[in-house]
């Protein structure tokens, strides 16, 4: 996950290897997640990435463009966690719980300054209502709901799937907020248990 890894490993990994663009994006991800977008200046990102400021602007037209790239990268990372959790899963119920497992994996990662909740929601909270990056966060959350609806349709039929997916998302995202406040995955583990009980009743 972006921002995950111990501080020594993160700094070393940011400064060595990869393209300048990748190093800048990794550094931004670590700083945005740990300190927030508004509190993170361009100078701190370039220092962490080990690149000149001109290199950043050669790869990203503005800080806003870097924020948008960060949001896209975080969502792709979550999709990677989800895809990994699909291995060996066959039933629709298992596939629903794989979504919860991917969120748990996110929370259980070793972050430089501790787990602070969903990076996408944290970013959205700092952005203006009409910011394109905020709209991207909404699209990504809607995609998670659509994934759940697709699996739930196999269990409860298409007519009920959309409403059930909404309920599962309320459970999932609410647990993620509490987990972020508490700095660990316990609330998400409890949410998964509740979800398993709900699935058993379908």
Biotite code that builds the C-alpha atoms (Angstrom):
import biotite.structure as struc

atoms = struc.array([
    struc.Atom([0.000, 0.000, 0.000], chain_id="A", res_id=1, res_name="UNK", atom_name="CA", element="C"),
    struc.Atom([1.103, 3.538, -0.554], chain_id="A", res_id=2, res_name="UNK", atom_name="CA", element="C"),
    struc.Atom([2.471, 4.860, 2.678], chain_id="A", res_id=3, res_name="UNK", atom_name="CA", element="C"),
    struc.Atom([2.950, 1.420, 4.190], chain_id="A", res_id=4, res_name="UNK", atom_name="CA", element="C"),
    struc.Atom([6.392, 0.210, 5.301], chain_id="A", res_id=5, res_name="UNK", atom_name="CA", element="C"),
    struc.Atom([8.642, 1.122, 8.156], chain_id="A", res_id=6, res_name="UNK", atom_name="CA", element="C"),
    struc.Atom([10.181, 4.576, 8.032], chain_id="A", res_id=7, res_name="UNK", atom_name="CA", element="C"),
    struc.Atom([13.727, 3.386, 7.281], chain_id="A", res_id=8, res_name="UNK", atom_name="CA", element="C"),
    struc.Atom([12.607, 1.032, 4.527], chain_id="A", res_id=9, res_name="UNK", atom_name="CA", element="C"),
    struc.Atom([10.260, 3.631, 3.066], chain_id="A", res_id=10, res_name="UNK", atom_name="CA", element="C"),
    struc.Atom([12.963, 6.280, 2.826], chain_id="A", res_id=11, res_name="UNK", atom_name="CA", element="C"),
    struc.Atom([15.469, 3.887, 1.295], chain_id="A", res_id=12, res_name="UNK", atom_name="CA", element="C"),
    struc.Atom([12.906, 2.518, -1.150], chain_id="A", res_id=13, res_name="UNK", atom_name="CA", element="C"),
    struc.Atom([11.820, 5.987, -2.177], chain_id="A", res_id=14, res_name="UNK", atom_name="CA", element="C"),
    struc.Atom([15.314, 7.228, -2.921], chain_id="A", res_id=15, res_name="UNK", atom_name="CA", element="C"),
    struc.Atom([16.627, 4.168, -4.754], chain_id="A", res_id=16, res_name="UNK", atom_name="CA", element="C"),
    struc.Atom([15.346, 2.435, -7.866], chain_id="A", res_id=17, res_name="UNK", atom_name="CA", element="C"),
    struc.Atom([12.412, 3.180, -10.115], chain_id="A", res_id=18, res_name="UNK", atom_name="CA", element="C"),
    struc.Atom([11.759, 6.127, -12.357], chain_id="A", res_id=19, res_name="UNK", atom_name="CA", element="C"),
    struc.Atom([11.729, 9.676, -11.039], chain_id="A", res_id=20, res_name="UNK", atom_name="CA", element="C"),
    struc.Atom([7.948, 9.693, -11.461], chain_id="A", res_id=21, res_name="UNK", atom_name="CA", element="C"),
    struc.Atom([7.573, 6.528, -9.391], chain_id="A", res_id=22, res_name="UNK", atom_name="CA", element="C"),
    struc.Atom([9.860, 7.855, -6.651], chain_id="A", res_id=23, res_name="UNK", atom_name="CA", element="C"),
    struc.Atom([7.936, 11.130, -6.511], chain_id="A", res_id=24, res_name="UNK", atom_name="CA", element="C"),
    struc.Atom([4.586, 9.346, -6.352], chain_id="A", res_id=25, res_name="UNK", atom_name="CA", element="C"),
    struc.Atom([5.812, 6.977, -3.637], chain_id="A", res_id=26, res_name="UNK", atom_name="CA", element="C"),
    struc.Atom([7.186, 9.866, -1.593], chain_id="A", res_id=27, res_name="UNK", atom_name="CA", element="C"),
    struc.Atom([3.955, 11.825, -2.008], chain_id="A", res_id=28, res_name="UNK", atom_name="CA", element="C"),
    struc.Atom([1.923, 8.789, -0.958], chain_id="A", res_id=29, res_name="UNK", atom_name="CA", element="C"),
    struc.Atom([3.935, 8.399, 2.233], chain_id="A", res_id=30, res_name="UNK", atom_name="CA", element="C"),
    struc.Atom([3.755, 12.095, 3.120], chain_id="A", res_id=31, res_name="UNK", atom_name="CA", element="C"),
    struc.Atom([0.088, 12.604, 2.146], chain_id="A", res_id=32, res_name="UNK", atom_name="CA", element="C"),
    struc.Atom([-1.017, 9.594, 4.173], chain_id="A", res_id=33, res_name="UNK", atom_name="CA", element="C"),
    struc.Atom([1.113, 10.368, 7.223], chain_id="A", res_id=34, res_name="UNK", atom_name="CA", element="C"),
    struc.Atom([0.686, 14.147, 7.386], chain_id="A", res_id=35, res_name="UNK", atom_name="CA", element="C"),
    struc.Atom([-2.237, 15.071, 5.143], chain_id="A", res_id=36, res_name="UNK", atom_name="CA", element="C"),
    struc.Atom([-2.308, 16.766, 1.761], chain_id="A", res_id=37, res_name="UNK", atom_name="CA", element="C"),
    struc.Atom([-2.468, 20.386, 2.921], chain_id="A", res_id=38, res_name="UNK", atom_name="CA", element="C"),
    struc.Atom([0.365, 19.904, 5.423], chain_id="A", res_id=39, res_name="UNK", atom_name="CA", element="C"),
    struc.Atom([2.665, 18.339, 2.826], chain_id="A", res_id=40, res_name="UNK", atom_name="CA", element="C"),
    struc.Atom([4.734, 20.737, 0.771], chain_id="A", res_id=41, res_name="UNK", atom_name="CA", element="C"),
    struc.Atom([6.416, 20.086, -2.549], chain_id="A", res_id=42, res_name="UNK", atom_name="CA", element="C"),
    struc.Atom([9.846, 20.519, -0.949], chain_id="A", res_id=43, res_name="UNK", atom_name="CA", element="C"),
    struc.Atom([9.256, 17.669, 1.505], chain_id="A", res_id=44, res_name="UNK", atom_name="CA", element="C"),
    struc.Atom([8.148, 15.386, -1.329], chain_id="A", res_id=45, res_name="UNK", atom_name="CA", element="C"),
    struc.Atom([11.158, 16.119, -3.516], chain_id="A", res_id=46, res_name="UNK", atom_name="CA", element="C"),
    struc.Atom([13.493, 15.716, -0.534], chain_id="A", res_id=47, res_name="UNK", atom_name="CA", element="C"),
    struc.Atom([11.997, 12.316, 0.291], chain_id="A", res_id=48, res_name="UNK", atom_name="CA", element="C"),
    struc.Atom([12.138, 11.256, -3.356], chain_id="A", res_id=49, res_name="UNK", atom_name="CA", element="C"),
    struc.Atom([15.692, 12.519, -3.805], chain_id="A", res_id=50, res_name="UNK", atom_name="CA", element="C"),
    struc.Atom([14.816, 14.561, -6.900], chain_id="A", res_id=51, res_name="UNK", atom_name="CA", element="C"),
    struc.Atom([14.938, 18.218, -7.897], chain_id="A", res_id=52, res_name="UNK", atom_name="CA", element="C"),
    struc.Atom([11.750, 20.280, -7.839], chain_id="A", res_id=53, res_name="UNK", atom_name="CA", element="C"),
    struc.Atom([11.949, 20.625, -11.630], chain_id="A", res_id=54, res_name="UNK", atom_name="CA", element="C"),
    struc.Atom([11.768, 16.839, -11.903], chain_id="A", res_id=55, res_name="UNK", atom_name="CA", element="C"),
    struc.Atom([8.471, 16.856, -10.029], chain_id="A", res_id=56, res_name="UNK", atom_name="CA", element="C"),
    struc.Atom([6.970, 19.446, -12.359], chain_id="A", res_id=57, res_name="UNK", atom_name="CA", element="C"),
    struc.Atom([8.300, 17.583, -15.388], chain_id="A", res_id=58, res_name="UNK", atom_name="CA", element="C"),
    struc.Atom([6.207, 14.610, -14.283], chain_id="A", res_id=59, res_name="UNK", atom_name="CA", element="C"),
    struc.Atom([3.198, 16.313, -12.681], chain_id="A", res_id=60, res_name="UNK", atom_name="CA", element="C"),
    struc.Atom([1.861, 19.650, -13.868], chain_id="A", res_id=61, res_name="UNK", atom_name="CA", element="C"),
    struc.Atom([0.875, 20.736, -10.353], chain_id="A", res_id=62, res_name="UNK", atom_name="CA", element="C"),
    struc.Atom([0.380, 19.508, -6.802], chain_id="A", res_id=63, res_name="UNK", atom_name="CA", element="C"),
    struc.Atom([-3.275, 18.928, -7.708], chain_id="A", res_id=64, res_name="UNK", atom_name="CA", element="C"),
    struc.Atom([-2.200, 16.593, -10.513], chain_id="A", res_id=65, res_name="UNK", atom_name="CA", element="C"),
    struc.Atom([0.044, 14.750, -8.062], chain_id="A", res_id=66, res_name="UNK", atom_name="CA", element="C"),
    struc.Atom([-2.877, 14.371, -5.650], chain_id="A", res_id=67, res_name="UNK", atom_name="CA", element="C"),
    struc.Atom([-5.028, 12.906, -8.429], chain_id="A", res_id=68, res_name="UNK", atom_name="CA", element="C"),
    struc.Atom([-2.272, 10.434, -9.315], chain_id="A", res_id=69, res_name="UNK", atom_name="CA", element="C"),
    struc.Atom([-1.944, 9.500, -5.633], chain_id="A", res_id=70, res_name="UNK", atom_name="CA", element="C"),
    struc.Atom([-5.660, 8.748, -5.376], chain_id="A", res_id=71, res_name="UNK", atom_name="CA", element="C"),
    struc.Atom([-5.575, 6.596, -8.503], chain_id="A", res_id=72, res_name="UNK", atom_name="CA", element="C"),
    struc.Atom([-2.517, 4.729, -7.213], chain_id="A", res_id=73, res_name="UNK", atom_name="CA", element="C"),
    struc.Atom([-4.115, 4.030, -3.829], chain_id="A", res_id=74, res_name="UNK", atom_name="CA", element="C"),
    struc.Atom([-7.209, 2.590, -5.467], chain_id="A", res_id=75, res_name="UNK", atom_name="CA", element="C"),
    struc.Atom([-5.110, 0.399, -7.751], chain_id="A", res_id=76, res_name="UNK", atom_name="CA", element="C"),
    struc.Atom([-3.230, -0.851, -4.698], chain_id="A", res_id=77, res_name="UNK", atom_name="CA", element="C"),
    struc.Atom([-6.503, -1.772, -2.997], chain_id="A", res_id=78, res_name="UNK", atom_name="CA", element="C"),
    struc.Atom([-7.661, -3.586, -6.130], chain_id="A", res_id=79, res_name="UNK", atom_name="CA", element="C"),
    struc.Atom([-4.392, -5.519, -5.993], chain_id="A", res_id=80, res_name="UNK", atom_name="CA", element="C"),
    struc.Atom([-5.084, -6.550, -2.400], chain_id="A", res_id=81, res_name="UNK", atom_name="CA", element="C"),
    struc.Atom([-8.594, -7.588, -3.381], chain_id="A", res_id=82, res_name="UNK", atom_name="CA", element="C"),
    struc.Atom([-7.392, -9.605, -6.379], chain_id="A", res_id=83, res_name="UNK", atom_name="CA", element="C"),
    struc.Atom([-4.899, -11.405, -4.141], chain_id="A", res_id=84, res_name="UNK", atom_name="CA", element="C"),
    struc.Atom([-7.696, -12.268, -1.706], chain_id="A", res_id=85, res_name="UNK", atom_name="CA", element="C"),
    struc.Atom([-9.771, -13.841, -4.496], chain_id="A", res_id=86, res_name="UNK", atom_name="CA", element="C"),
    struc.Atom([-7.331, -16.730, -4.833], chain_id="A", res_id=87, res_name="UNK", atom_name="CA", element="C"),
    struc.Atom([-9.004, -19.984, -3.866], chain_id="A", res_id=88, res_name="UNK", atom_name="CA", element="C"),
    struc.Atom([-12.410, -18.368, -3.326], chain_id="A", res_id=89, res_name="UNK", atom_name="CA", element="C"),
    struc.Atom([-15.309, -20.061, -5.098], chain_id="A", res_id=90, res_name="UNK", atom_name="CA", element="C"),
    struc.Atom([-18.612, -19.103, -3.512], chain_id="A", res_id=91, res_name="UNK", atom_name="CA", element="C"),
    struc.Atom([-20.309, -15.721, -3.725], chain_id="A", res_id=92, res_name="UNK", atom_name="CA", element="C"),
    struc.Atom([-20.175, -15.406, 0.057], chain_id="A", res_id=93, res_name="UNK", atom_name="CA", element="C"),
    struc.Atom([-16.421, -15.953, 0.070], chain_id="A", res_id=94, res_name="UNK", atom_name="CA", element="C"),
    struc.Atom([-16.029, -13.327, -2.641], chain_id="A", res_id=95, res_name="UNK", atom_name="CA", element="C"),
    struc.Atom([-17.981, -10.793, -0.575], chain_id="A", res_id=96, res_name="UNK", atom_name="CA", element="C"),
    struc.Atom([-15.793, -11.477, 2.447], chain_id="A", res_id=97, res_name="UNK", atom_name="CA", element="C"),
    struc.Atom([-12.702, -11.063, 0.248], chain_id="A", res_id=98, res_name="UNK", atom_name="CA", element="C"),
    struc.Atom([-13.621, -7.363, 0.010], chain_id="A", res_id=99, res_name="UNK", atom_name="CA", element="C"),
    struc.Atom([-13.552, -7.135, 3.806], chain_id="A", res_id=100, res_name="UNK", atom_name="CA", element="C"),
    struc.Atom([-10.284, -9.078, 3.886], chain_id="A", res_id=101, res_name="UNK", atom_name="CA", element="C"),
    struc.Atom([-8.679, -6.587, 1.499], chain_id="A", res_id=102, res_name="UNK", atom_name="CA", element="C"),
    struc.Atom([-9.678, -3.725, 3.814], chain_id="A", res_id=103, res_name="UNK", atom_name="CA", element="C"),
    struc.Atom([-8.251, -5.674, 6.765], chain_id="A", res_id=104, res_name="UNK", atom_name="CA", element="C"),
    struc.Atom([-4.982, -6.164, 4.876], chain_id="A", res_id=105, res_name="UNK", atom_name="CA", element="C"),
    struc.Atom([-4.883, -2.407, 4.287], chain_id="A", res_id=106, res_name="UNK", atom_name="CA", element="C"),
    struc.Atom([-5.352, -1.711, 8.000], chain_id="A", res_id=107, res_name="UNK", atom_name="CA", element="C"),
    struc.Atom([-2.814, -4.329, 9.083], chain_id="A", res_id=108, res_name="UNK", atom_name="CA", element="C"),
    struc.Atom([0.013, -2.868, 6.981], chain_id="A", res_id=109, res_name="UNK", atom_name="CA", element="C"),
    struc.Atom([2.982, -1.354, 8.818], chain_id="A", res_id=110, res_name="UNK", atom_name="CA", element="C"),
    struc.Atom([2.613, 2.376, 8.196], chain_id="A", res_id=111, res_name="UNK", atom_name="CA", element="C"),
    struc.Atom([5.391, 4.848, 8.846], chain_id="A", res_id=112, res_name="UNK", atom_name="CA", element="C"),
    struc.Atom([3.359, 6.807, 11.402], chain_id="A", res_id=113, res_name="UNK", atom_name="CA", element="C"),
    struc.Atom([0.624, 4.270, 12.122], chain_id="A", res_id=114, res_name="UNK", atom_name="CA", element="C"),
    struc.Atom([-2.651, 3.373, 10.441], chain_id="A", res_id=115, res_name="UNK", atom_name="CA", element="C"),
    struc.Atom([-4.850, 6.441, 9.900], chain_id="A", res_id=116, res_name="UNK", atom_name="CA", element="C"),
    struc.Atom([-7.831, 4.926, 8.107], chain_id="A", res_id=117, res_name="UNK", atom_name="CA", element="C"),
    struc.Atom([-8.751, 5.000, 4.446], chain_id="A", res_id=118, res_name="UNK", atom_name="CA", element="C"),
    struc.Atom([-6.311, 7.146, 2.495], chain_id="A", res_id=119, res_name="UNK", atom_name="CA", element="C"),
    struc.Atom([-8.985, 7.977, -0.070], chain_id="A", res_id=120, res_name="UNK", atom_name="CA", element="C"),
    struc.Atom([-11.479, 9.255, 2.493], chain_id="A", res_id=121, res_name="UNK", atom_name="CA", element="C"),
    struc.Atom([-8.745, 11.134, 4.344], chain_id="A", res_id=122, res_name="UNK", atom_name="CA", element="C"),
    struc.Atom([-7.817, 12.861, 1.093], chain_id="A", res_id=123, res_name="UNK", atom_name="CA", element="C"),
    struc.Atom([-11.433, 13.623, 0.186], chain_id="A", res_id=124, res_name="UNK", atom_name="CA", element="C"),
    struc.Atom([-11.969, 15.300, 3.561], chain_id="A", res_id=125, res_name="UNK", atom_name="CA", element="C"),
    struc.Atom([-9.305, 17.866, 2.638], chain_id="A", res_id=126, res_name="UNK", atom_name="CA", element="C"),
    struc.Atom([-10.551, 18.586, -0.873], chain_id="A", res_id=127, res_name="UNK", atom_name="CA", element="C"),
    struc.Atom([-13.145, 21.082, -2.062], chain_id="A", res_id=128, res_name="UNK", atom_name="CA", element="C"),
    struc.Atom([-16.565, 19.689, -2.953], chain_id="A", res_id=129, res_name="UNK", atom_name="CA", element="C"),
    struc.Atom([-15.994, 20.290, -6.670], chain_id="A", res_id=130, res_name="UNK", atom_name="CA", element="C"),
    struc.Atom([-12.404, 19.012, -6.777], chain_id="A", res_id=131, res_name="UNK", atom_name="CA", element="C"),
    struc.Atom([-11.916, 16.369, -9.522], chain_id="A", res_id=132, res_name="UNK", atom_name="CA", element="C"),
    struc.Atom([-9.850, 14.262, -7.124], chain_id="A", res_id=133, res_name="UNK", atom_name="CA", element="C"),
    struc.Atom([-12.769, 14.148, -4.690], chain_id="A", res_id=134, res_name="UNK", atom_name="CA", element="C"),
    struc.Atom([-15.007, 12.938, -7.515], chain_id="A", res_id=135, res_name="UNK", atom_name="CA", element="C"),
    struc.Atom([-12.436, 10.214, -8.207], chain_id="A", res_id=136, res_name="UNK", atom_name="CA", element="C"),
    struc.Atom([-12.683, 9.039, -4.592], chain_id="A", res_id=137, res_name="UNK", atom_name="CA", element="C"),
    struc.Atom([-16.446, 8.785, -4.977], chain_id="A", res_id=138, res_name="UNK", atom_name="CA", element="C"),
    struc.Atom([-16.072, 6.735, -8.171], chain_id="A", res_id=139, res_name="UNK", atom_name="CA", element="C"),
    struc.Atom([-13.683, 4.355, -6.474], chain_id="A", res_id=140, res_name="UNK", atom_name="CA", element="C"),
    struc.Atom([-16.020, 3.826, -3.517], chain_id="A", res_id=141, res_name="UNK", atom_name="CA", element="C"),
    struc.Atom([-18.880, 3.226, -5.938], chain_id="A", res_id=142, res_name="UNK", atom_name="CA", element="C"),
    struc.Atom([-16.758, 0.599, -7.679], chain_id="A", res_id=143, res_name="UNK", atom_name="CA", element="C"),
    struc.Atom([-16.329, -1.265, -4.384], chain_id="A", res_id=144, res_name="UNK", atom_name="CA", element="C"),
    struc.Atom([-20.108, -1.182, -3.919], chain_id="A", res_id=145, res_name="UNK", atom_name="CA", element="C"),
    struc.Atom([-20.590, -2.500, -7.460], chain_id="A", res_id=146, res_name="UNK", atom_name="CA", element="C"),
    struc.Atom([-18.171, -5.350, -6.769], chain_id="A", res_id=147, res_name="UNK", atom_name="CA", element="C"),
    struc.Atom([-20.197, -6.301, -3.705], chain_id="A", res_id=148, res_name="UNK", atom_name="CA", element="C"),
    struc.Atom([-23.479, -6.025, -5.612], chain_id="A", res_id=149, res_name="UNK", atom_name="CA", element="C"),
    struc.Atom([-22.193, -8.377, -8.293], chain_id="A", res_id=150, res_name="UNK", atom_name="CA", element="C"),
    struc.Atom([-21.357, -11.066, -5.753], chain_id="A", res_id=151, res_name="UNK", atom_name="CA", element="C"),
    struc.Atom([-24.523, -10.523, -3.732], chain_id="A", res_id=152, res_name="UNK", atom_name="CA", element="C"),
    struc.Atom([-26.685, -10.907, -6.837], chain_id="A", res_id=153, res_name="UNK", atom_name="CA", element="C"),
    struc.Atom([-25.640, -14.557, -6.929], chain_id="A", res_id=154, res_name="UNK", atom_name="CA", element="C"),
    struc.Atom([-26.899, -15.035, -3.373], chain_id="A", res_id=155, res_name="UNK", atom_name="CA", element="C"),
    struc.Atom([-29.996, -12.879, -3.198], chain_id="A", res_id=156, res_name="UNK", atom_name="CA", element="C"),
    struc.Atom([-30.894, -12.080, -6.793], chain_id="A", res_id=157, res_name="UNK", atom_name="CA", element="C"),
    struc.Atom([-30.394, -8.821, -8.690], chain_id="A", res_id=158, res_name="UNK", atom_name="CA", element="C"),
    struc.Atom([-33.448, -7.113, -7.177], chain_id="A", res_id=159, res_name="UNK", atom_name="CA", element="C"),
    struc.Atom([-32.031, -7.232, -3.634], chain_id="A", res_id=160, res_name="UNK", atom_name="CA", element="C"),
    struc.Atom([-28.342, -7.032, -4.473], chain_id="A", res_id=161, res_name="UNK", atom_name="CA", element="C"),
    struc.Atom([-28.085, -3.249, -4.800], chain_id="A", res_id=162, res_name="UNK", atom_name="CA", element="C"),
    struc.Atom([-29.675, -2.519, -1.419], chain_id="A", res_id=163, res_name="UNK", atom_name="CA", element="C"),
    struc.Atom([-27.685, -5.282, 0.271], chain_id="A", res_id=164, res_name="UNK", atom_name="CA", element="C"),
    struc.Atom([-24.457, -3.940, -1.227], chain_id="A", res_id=165, res_name="UNK", atom_name="CA", element="C"),
    struc.Atom([-25.317, -0.526, 0.194], chain_id="A", res_id=166, res_name="UNK", atom_name="CA", element="C"),
    struc.Atom([-25.758, -2.065, 3.657], chain_id="A", res_id=167, res_name="UNK", atom_name="CA", element="C"),
    struc.Atom([-22.483, -3.976, 3.414], chain_id="A", res_id=168, res_name="UNK", atom_name="CA", element="C"),
    struc.Atom([-20.704, -0.775, 2.359], chain_id="A", res_id=169, res_name="UNK", atom_name="CA", element="C"),
    struc.Atom([-22.135, 1.107, 5.330], chain_id="A", res_id=170, res_name="UNK", atom_name="CA", element="C"),
    struc.Atom([-20.766, -1.639, 7.575], chain_id="A", res_id=171, res_name="UNK", atom_name="CA", element="C"),
    struc.Atom([-17.417, -1.730, 5.804], chain_id="A", res_id=172, res_name="UNK", atom_name="CA", element="C"),
    struc.Atom([-16.767, 2.006, 5.573], chain_id="A", res_id=173, res_name="UNK", atom_name="CA", element="C"),
    struc.Atom([-18.029, 2.698, 9.089], chain_id="A", res_id=174, res_name="UNK", atom_name="CA", element="C"),
    struc.Atom([-15.685, 0.056, 10.440], chain_id="A", res_id=175, res_name="UNK", atom_name="CA", element="C"),
    struc.Atom([-12.829, 1.569, 8.429], chain_id="A", res_id=176, res_name="UNK", atom_name="CA", element="C"),
    struc.Atom([-13.419, 4.987, 9.984], chain_id="A", res_id=177, res_name="UNK", atom_name="CA", element="C"),
    struc.Atom([-13.380, 3.555, 13.512], chain_id="A", res_id=178, res_name="UNK", atom_name="CA", element="C"),
    struc.Atom([-10.337, 1.418, 12.697], chain_id="A", res_id=179, res_name="UNK", atom_name="CA", element="C"),
    struc.Atom([-8.517, 4.524, 11.509], chain_id="A", res_id=180, res_name="UNK", atom_name="CA", element="C"),
    struc.Atom([-9.334, 6.380, 14.714], chain_id="A", res_id=181, res_name="UNK", atom_name="CA", element="C"),
    struc.Atom([-8.157, 3.446, 16.811], chain_id="A", res_id=182, res_name="UNK", atom_name="CA", element="C"),
    struc.Atom([-5.086, 2.682, 14.691], chain_id="A", res_id=183, res_name="UNK", atom_name="CA", element="C"),
    struc.Atom([-5.685, -1.003, 14.018], chain_id="A", res_id=184, res_name="UNK", atom_name="CA", element="C"),
    struc.Atom([-7.847, -3.572, 12.210], chain_id="A", res_id=185, res_name="UNK", atom_name="CA", element="C"),
    struc.Atom([-10.010, -4.739, 15.125], chain_id="A", res_id=186, res_name="UNK", atom_name="CA", element="C"),
    struc.Atom([-13.170, -2.917, 13.998], chain_id="A", res_id=187, res_name="UNK", atom_name="CA", element="C"),
    struc.Atom([-12.772, -4.330, 10.500], chain_id="A", res_id=188, res_name="UNK", atom_name="CA", element="C"),
    struc.Atom([-12.389, -7.832, 11.881], chain_id="A", res_id=189, res_name="UNK", atom_name="CA", element="C"),
    struc.Atom([-15.618, -7.321, 13.829], chain_id="A", res_id=190, res_name="UNK", atom_name="CA", element="C"),
    struc.Atom([-17.315, -5.993, 10.684], chain_id="A", res_id=191, res_name="UNK", atom_name="CA", element="C"),
    struc.Atom([-16.214, -9.067, 8.758], chain_id="A", res_id=192, res_name="UNK", atom_name="CA", element="C"),
    struc.Atom([-17.752, -11.285, 11.422], chain_id="A", res_id=193, res_name="UNK", atom_name="CA", element="C"),
    struc.Atom([-21.020, -9.351, 11.190], chain_id="A", res_id=194, res_name="UNK", atom_name="CA", element="C"),
    struc.Atom([-20.929, -9.608, 7.396], chain_id="A", res_id=195, res_name="UNK", atom_name="CA", element="C"),
    struc.Atom([-20.430, -13.372, 7.602], chain_id="A", res_id=196, res_name="UNK", atom_name="CA", element="C"),
    struc.Atom([-23.509, -13.596, 9.812], chain_id="A", res_id=197, res_name="UNK", atom_name="CA", element="C"),
    struc.Atom([-25.531, -11.522, 7.357], chain_id="A", res_id=198, res_name="UNK", atom_name="CA", element="C"),
    struc.Atom([-24.418, -13.738, 4.481], chain_id="A", res_id=199, res_name="UNK", atom_name="CA", element="C"),
    struc.Atom([-25.420, -16.866, 6.379], chain_id="A", res_id=200, res_name="UNK", atom_name="CA", element="C"),
    struc.Atom([-28.958, -15.504, 6.578], chain_id="A", res_id=201, res_name="UNK", atom_name="CA", element="C"),
    struc.Atom([-29.337, -14.979, 2.823], chain_id="A", res_id=202, res_name="UNK", atom_name="CA", element="C"),
])
